[in-house]
Amino acid sequence: MRVFITGGTGLIGSAVVAELLGHGHTVLALARSEGSAQAAEKAGAEPLRGGLADLDVLREGVARADGVIHLAFGNDFSSAEAVANSVAEETAALTTMGEELAGSDRPFVTVSGTPWVPGRASTEADPLPTDGPVGGRSRTVRAILDLASRGVRTSAVRLPRTVHRDGTGGFAGLLTTIARQTGVSGYPGDGAQRWPAVHALDAAVLFRLALEQAPAGSSWHAVDDEGDRVRDIAAVIGRRLGLPVRSMPQQTYGPLGPIFATDQPSSSTHTRQALDWQPKHPALLADLENIQP
């Protein structure tokens, strides 16, 4: 099928584009800059110039496609205001694309994070939390899934806190960046909190499977590592960078501090069984060995 994708040149999106092309689909990729357009074209996709705020361009992309995968997000976590702006922009974009798809029975795959549940690993049946700095994003995803009642084959791929490739990406990548800036490979609290993770190439397979197979209104977990302790992640980062490893104040991590400090393991048992999704690429701690000093 012809797939319109947002965020198709990022860490995850570029892997999804390659996965789609490798399985016989064609790709129309939203590209907000000339550099992104060139990258999309080099990857084998047709670029469509525009960003998430360009609602008419989004309508055009949807109109030209048999299905849609949404991945783009303004990843500015520098302040609560910046996060709120990114959520608002994404909400408008998703609402616009959903309206364009209504009544068409075409697939619409969107993205969220895995939820956290006190005392156990979260599952695909658990609701997304609607509080916290990105709670608005969860409410929007829920509204998109509800479009199943309006003739859209909606599904949501829930990504873990770290989607990684070649030692970078996600929350672990942010820990690496902060470690380079501060000279300490840190973690909030005692570091016993667990973060789930997945390799970008394995996540890409799940996005394709959801596009091709997922029932309307369904949610899926792109989780390989159910939960690595944050202090273990920081230990690998510290060793690779030659930096000391220790606990740091939660405020070191800005608006993401409360999320960084939360124990949030997650399971993908249902996803693996229902869609026959089988991760095969390196797990997080092994992939972090690719960090360059």
C-alpha positions, 0 to 999 in steps of 0.5 A, spaced: 500 500 500 501 507 499 503 509 506 503 517 508 508 517 514 510 523 519 517 523 522 520 518 517 527 521 517 528 520 525 531 514 528 525 510 529 521 513 522 527 511 518 527 504 520 520 504 519 521 507 512 526 501 510 521 496 513 515 498 509 519 499 503 522 492 504 515 489 504 513 492 498 509 498 500 511 505 497 512 511 502 510 518 502 514 522 507 512 528 510 519 533 510 519 539 514 526 541 511 530 540 505 535 536 508 529 531 511 526 531 504 533 529 501 534 524 506 527 521 505 528 521 497 535 517 498 531 512 503 527 511 497 520 515 499 517 520 496 518 527 500 512 531 501 514 538 504 511 541 510 511 540 518 506 538 523 503 545 523 501 545 516 494 542 516 493 543 509 499 539 507 497 533 512 490 533 508 494 532 502 498 526 504 492 523 507 488 524 501 494 520 497 495 514 501 492 508 503 494 508 510 498 513 515 503 512 520 504 518 525 511 518 528 513 526 528 513 529 535 517 536 537 522 533 541 523 539 545 523 537 553 527 543 555 521 546 559 514 544 561 511 550 556 515 547 550 512 540 552 505 543 552 507 546 545 509 540 542 503 536 545 498 541 542 501 541 535 501 534 535 494 534 537 492 538 531 495 534 526 492 528 529 485 530 529 486 533 522 489 527 519 483 523 523 478 527 520 480 526 513 480 518 514 473 518 517 469 513 513 475 510 509 476 504 513 484 505 512 489 504 517 491 509 521 497 507 526 499 512 531 504 512 537 504 513 544 509 511 550 508 505 554 504 506 561 506 505 568 502 501 573 505 501 580 508 494 582 507 490 576 509 491 568 504 494 564 500 490 559 497 492 552 490 492 556 492 498 561 490 505 560 495 510 558 496 515 564 493 522 562 496 526 568 503 529 568 507 533 562 505 529 556 498 527 559 495 531 553 498 526 548 495 520 551 488 523 551 489 525 544 491 518 542 485 515 546 481 520 541 484 517 535 483 510 537 476 512 538 475 513 531 474 506 530 467 507 531 467 512 525 470 507 520 478 508 521 482 502 522 486 505 528 491 502 532 497 505 537 504 502 538 506 504 545 513 505 545 518 504 551 522 510 554 528 508 550 528 506 543 535 505 541 540 504 535 547 504 535 548 506 542 543 512 542 536 514 542 530 515 547 531 516 555 538 512 555 540 517 549 538 523 554 542 520 560 548 519 555 547 527 553 547 529 560 553 525 562 557 528 557 554 535 559 555 534 566 561 530 567 557 525 571 553 519 568 547 520 573 541 517 575 535 520 579 534 516 586 537 510 587 537 507 580 533 501 582 527 504 577 526 500 571 525 502 564 523 498 558 527 498 551 526 496 544 531 496 538 529 501 533 529 496 527 524 491 532 520 497 533 519 498 525 517 491 524 511 492 529 509 498 526 508 495 519 505 489 522 500 494 526 499 497 519 497 491 515 494 487 521 491 490 527 484 491 528 481 497 529 482 501 536 487 496 538 494 498 542 500 494 542 507 494 546 513 495 542 517 492 548 523 487 548 527 489 554 521 489 560 525 493 564 533 495 565 535 498 572 537 505 570 543 505 575 545 499 570 544 503 564 548 509 567 553 504 569 554 502 562 554 509 559 559 511 565 564 506 563 564 507 555 565 515 557 570 514 562 565 518 567 563 517 575 557 514 576 552 516 581 545 519 583 543 526 581 538 530 583 531 529 580 531 536 577 537 535 573 533 532 568 528 538 568 521 536 566 522 529 565 525 528 572 518 525 575 518 520 569 525 519 569 524 517 577 518 512 575 519 505 576 515 503 569 517 496 566 512 493 561 510 487 557 509 485 550 506 478 551 500 479 548 503 483 542 508 477 541 502 472 541 497 476 537 501 479 531 507 474 531 512 480 533 519 477 535 524 482 537 531 479 534 536 485 535 541 487 540 538 489 547 539 496 550 545 494 555 548 490 549 547 496 544 550 501 549 556 498 548 556 502 541 557 509 545 563 512 542 567 516 548 
